[in-house]
Amino acid sequence: MLKKAILPLLIAGVGLAALHGLGITLDLQCLARRESDLRAFGDDHPVLVWFIAFAAYVAVTGLSLPGATPMSLLYGWHFGWLGGVVLVSFASTAGATVAFLLSRFLFRDAILARFGDRFAAFNQSLKREGPFFLFTLRLIPAVPFVVINAVMGLTPIRVRTFWWVSQLGMLPGTAVYLYAGSSFPSLQTLADQGISAVFTRTQLALITTAFVLLGAFPLAVRVTMAWISALWRVPRPDKKA
């Protein structure tokens, strides 16, 4: 997860370097004014901005396009932690369900041809462990969500069950990513105070905490899920008649 969080920053850095090499400069004050205009537009049309952001996230995740991670960070930065978590939680679940339904009704043969071996393993685990198996997959990003959405569409799991288990399982990771995004300062703050705005004691603590959580989250989940899974499989004594 930490690599996924850093990758967008590296891409942005390469992009800025390329623009500079082409003689195109981006003035931070100009960008800050654009940010101010965007936030003012959002204040005047909150429902419209929220709907556009929601639809964009559903489209990216529903069509299995790259970009969900940087979008999560961006939404945390723009909407704040709580507002971003609510938006991304429902949008990511809706997008996952769209991909799930596309797999079930339109691309079944293609998905079977590509992920047939995983489908057999998923189906057996789902029969043995039920929704808990999907919940585990959502918490531990060992298998890409694109694969989970596609292969789960081939199983007999109900759409309603897929929705609530996915939303619950993705919520912790969503909260961490949105916290990371919300910890970055505004462009206006950067324009006024320079890069030192990022390295104030409070700001540095927020950013460091966010990335520590991003890095430690998979390990914490693995330990927790191993403990829960062990409890789940403990044989229960038969009740005496």
Secondary structure, DSSP 8 states (H G I E B T S, - for coil): -HHHHHHHHHHHHHHHHHHHHTT----HHHHHHHHHHHHHHHHHSHHHHHHHHHHHHHHHHHTT-S-HHHHHHHHHHHH-HHHHHHHHHHHHHHHHHHHHHHHHHTSHHHHHHHHHHHHHHHHHHHHHHTHHHHHHHHHSTTS-HHHHHHHHTTS---HHHHHHHHHHHHHHHHHHHHHHHHTS--HHHHHHHGGGGTTSHHHHHHHHHHHHHHHHHHHHHHHHHHHHHHHHHS-------
